[in-house]
């Protein structure tokens, strides 16, 4: 009998026969160790495939959040950047990134083989393929975090170069230090699904990009030695809210899939802590914005959800449900304070709050594993600092080179016109004059 048929019969037998499966004509089929191993491996593959699909769908969430929180005249440009983060990212991660992240380690710093998924004959390639697929969508996520922070004033070609470099080199090196068995992994650094590895890497790269790029025109107005901060609201809060709900949904694949096994009972606690931390983040951000601004701010509350999700991502398997709520609430408070400090005090223009949500709250979530999840706090801090230093230095160098080559920022005229027209020659809302000045 074909092995796949045996797997299905084993499953049926386990459900209704207490360990016995039945063949085509009612004959018993032995539930062997080999068959059970095949069933487990098959179920693990299905689980990783589902997780990868959910994480891939998060690209839509990022696109909707960023589009909604920026102006209508740049909507198509946001969509293009998110599409190419996925498309170009998958190709370069296949060619280079995977090998650097999971290849044979060179001093615990980077991998040196496995490029283009080239492995010796006899390697179980189906296992390599599903592992690559799951990790590739994580790499695309790290890259797309930067899109929102650099929105509305970045040349598309410059952004495309950045996205390729982050997916091919900057993120995979961080991944090798940790998930790839590098020096941070040997120290005992714990980051279950990537609060620091994925989110802070993207968040710190976003910070570097926003610093080198500079603020949008009219955002900070200097007069008589004082700087006035002007709010530039997004054009579609319902669209941003849809994006947040898509991300919340996809995060169950992000964290749940990171068990790497469909028969791991930790899936249950991971789902619960992920949901509760997101809820805590929304509550924390809502109440602080209410106190701070006099009204419960919608965009801050939406970012609070994402802050809670980022915050729990490092330890959804080791932090209890009750503490997960606390982790989320603190993340929600942090994101509001961080957005305000970056904007009002440091005058760093981040249109969607990506640095605060992913960089700052990613660091908080990684530290929370040491506080609430039994991890080594000192090692967690070492990991946070190492990733910050590597990402900031490499991203600052990269963006500075792009700036010197004059491929980073659009002209004032192009920024005023909108990147949909100047960069792509089209309008996202053609025929809707209500959006003409937004």
Secondary structure, 3 states (H helix, E strand, C coil): CCHHHHHHHHHHHHHHCCCCEECCCCCEECCCHHHHHHHHHHHHHHHHHHHHHHHHHHHHHHHHHHHHCCCHHHHHHHHHHHHHHHHHHHHHHHHHHHHHHHCCEECCCEECCCHHHCCCCCCCHHHHHHHHHHHHHHHHHHHHHHHHHCCCCECHHHHHHHHHHHHHHHHHHHHHHHCCCCHHHHHCCCCCCCHHHHHHHHHHHHHHHHHHHCCCCCCEEEECCEEEECCCCCCCHHHHHHHHHHHHHHHHHHHHHHHCCCCCCHHHHHHHHHHHHHHHHHHHHHHHHHHHHCCCCHHHHHHHHHHHHHHHCCCCCCCCHHHHHHHHHHHHHHHHHHHHHHHHHCCCCCCCCHHHHHHHHHHHHHHHHHHHCCCCHHHHHHHHHHHHHHHHHHHHHHHHHHHHCCCCECCHHHHHHCHHHHHHCCCCCCCCHHHCCC
